[in-house]
């Protein structure tokens, strides 16, 4: 029996992964999985439950008990509740950055991500999808952009000052690249795409070309 096709998109914050991955999934008719939303959901639950973000054991417990679902390509459900808007709040984003470096949380969510990917074709984006979650993914993309461009894009989304966003992104990139559990790095067999001077449509087309090439020449499962 053929395995579902997996498209893994990795890269630093602000590279445009979420928007592009959602769009690519829609074009392919695949399920879109926002791995970052999963960490944000755990962070939100931890904040609501007054769990210390340094309590690694408790955070792992929450991650293993959480029921995170994706309704269509836009809504995120935590234990049956729509938390799509709440997980995008700035304080949740900051908490999620801490939660995401907890090894137990990453292991728990990795199991869930693999379970989802075993059931249907998916486009999943994050920071360790092609290196750790799905090392045998059919298609691996590393999406990057100039740090200033990334900060500008995120500032446009959130309305925060570019300088503040740039500083937070630099800290986040450093944490992601140096953490002991599943650090952010480009997989050796990933296609590198720099989106600095590309429109979202051009990035999408570049990824779709890679998907067509990798899944039509026998590399797909």
C-alpha positions in Angstrom: 0.0 0.0 0.0 1.4 3.4 -1.0 2.2 5.8 1.8 0.6 9.3 1.7 2.8 12.0 0.2 4.4 14.3 2.7 5.6 17.8 1.9 7.8 19.2 4.6 8.5 23.0 4.7 11.0 24.3 7.3 12.6 27.6 7.9 13.0 30.5 10.4 10.2 32.7 11.7 8.8 35.2 9.3 9.9 33.3 6.1 6.3 33.0 5.1 6.0 29.3 5.8 2.4 29.3 7.1 0.8 31.3 4.3 2.7 29.4 1.6 2.1 25.9 3.1 -1.6 26.6 3.5 -1.8 27.8 -0.1 0.2 24.8 -1.5 -1.9 22.3 0.5 -5.0 23.8 -1.0 -3.6 23.6 -4.6 -2.6 20.0 -4.1 -5.7 19.0 -2.2 -3.6 17.9 0.8 -4.2 18.5 4.5 -2.3 21.5 5.9 -0.8 21.1 9.3 0.6 24.1 11.1 3.1 22.6 13.6 3.6 26.0 15.2 -0.1 26.2 16.1 0.3 22.9 18.0 3.0 24.4 20.2 0.9 27.6 20.6 -2.1 25.5 21.7 0.0 23.8 24.4 1.3 27.2 25.5 -2.2 28.5 25.8 -3.4 25.6 27.9 -0.3 25.9 30.1 -1.0 29.6 30.7 -4.7 28.9 31.4 -3.7 26.2 33.9 -1.0 28.4 35.5 1.7 25.9 34.7 5.2 27.1 35.1 6.8 27.2 31.6 10.0 25.8 33.2 8.1 22.7 34.5 9.2 20.3 31.7 7.4 17.3 33.1 4.0 19.1 33.4 4.4 20.6 30.0 4.9 17.1 28.5 1.9 15.9 30.4 -0.3 18.6 28.8 1.2 17.8 25.3 0.3 14.1 25.7 -3.2 14.9 27.0 -4.1 17.6 24.5 -6.4 16.9 21.6 -5.4 19.3 18.8 -7.4 19.3 15.6 -7.4 21.3 12.4 -10.8 22.1 11.0 -10.4 22.8 7.3 -7.4 25.0 6.7 -8.0 27.8 9.1 -9.5 26.8 12.5 -7.4 25.2 15.3 -9.3 23.3 18.0 -7.9 22.5 21.5 -9.8 19.8 23.3 -12.8 20.7 21.1 -12.6 24.5 21.6 -11.8 26.9 18.8 -8.6 28.7 19.9 -7.6 30.0 16.5 -7.6 33.7 17.5 -6.3 33.2 21.1 -3.1 31.3 20.1 -2.0 34.3 17.9 -2.0 36.7 20.9 1.5 38.1 21.6 1.8 36.6 25.1 0.9 33.2 23.7 3.5 33.5 21.0 6.2 34.3 23.6 5.1 31.3 25.8 5.0 29.0 22.7 8.7 29.9 22.0 9.6 28.6 25.5 7.3 25.6 25.3 8.7 24.6 21.9 12.2 24.0 23.4 10.9 21.4 25.9 12.1 18.0 24.7 9.1 16.1 26.1 6.6 18.4 24.3 8.5 18.1 21.0 8.4 14.3 21.4 4.7 14.2 22.2 3.7 16.4 19.3 6.1 14.6 16.9 4.2 11.4 17.6 0.9 13.2 16.8 2.3 14.8 13.7 3.5 11.4 12.4 0.1 9.9 13.1 -1.6 12.6 11.1 0.9 12.2 8.2 0.3 8.4 8.1 -3.4 8.8 7.4 -3.4 11.3 4.5 -1.2 13.4 2.2 -0.1 16.5 4.1 1.8 19.8 3.8 3.4 20.4 7.2 5.5 23.4 8.1 7.8 24.1 11.0 11.4 24.0 12.0 12.3 20.3 12.2 9.7 18.7 9.9 12.1 17.5 7.2 15.0 16.7 9.5 13.2 15.0 12.5 9.5 14.6 12.1 9.5 13.3 8.6 13.1 12.6 7.6 11.8 10.4 4.7 9.4 13.1 3.4 8.8 13.0 -0.3 9.4 16.7 -0.7 11.5 18.9 1.6 11.7 22.7 1.3 13.8 25.1 3.4 12.2 28.5 3.1 14.3 31.4 4.1 14.5 35.2 3.6 16.6 38.1 4.7 16.2 38.9 8.4 15.1 42.5 7.8 12.5 41.3 5.3 11.2 38.6 7.7 10.9 41.2 10.5 9.1 43.6 8.3 6.6 41.0 7.2 5.9 39.9 10.8 5.5 43.6 11.9 2.9 44.1 9.1 1.0 41.1 10.4 1.1 42.1 14.1 1.3 45.9 14.0 4.4 45.8 16.3 7.5 47.9 15.8 10.0 46.4 13.2 12.9 46.9 15.6 11.1 45.0 18.4 10.1 42.2 16.0 13.7 42.0 14.6 15.1 41.6 18.1 12.6 38.9 19.1 13.2 37.0 15.9 17.0 37.1 16.4 16.5 35.6 19.8 14.0 33.0 18.5 16.3 32.0 15.6 19.2 31.6 18.1 17.1 29.4 20.4 15.8 27.3 17.5 19.2 26.7 16.0 21.0 25.9 19.3 18.4 23.9 21.2 19.5 20.3 22.0 16.2 18.7 20.8 15.6 19.0 17.0 17.3 22.2 16.2 16.4 24.3 13.2 18.7 23.3 10.3 18.3 22.6 6.6 18.0 18.9 5.7 20.7 17.9 3.2 18.1 16.8 0.6 15.9 19.9 1.1 15.4 22.4 -1.7 16.5 25.9 -0.6 14.2 28.7 -1.6 15.0 32.3 -0.7 11.7 34.3 -0.6 13.4 37.7 -0.1 12.6 39.1 -3.5 9.8 36.7 -4.5 6.0 37.3 -4.3 3.9 34.7 -2.4 2.7 33.5 -5.8 6.2 33.0 -7.0 7.2 31.1 -3.9 4.1 28.9 -4.2 4.9 28.1 -7.9 8.5 27.3 -7.0 7.4 24.8 -4.3 4.8 23.3 -6.6 7.4 22.7 -9.3 9.6 20.9 -6.7 6.6 18.8 -5.6 5.7 17.8 -9.2 9.4 16.9 -9.9 9.9 14.9 -6.8 6.6 13.0 -6.9 6.5 12.3 -10.7 10.0 10.7 -11.1 9.6 7.8 -8.7 10.9 9.5 -5.6 7.4 9.6 -4.0 6.1 6.7 -2.0 
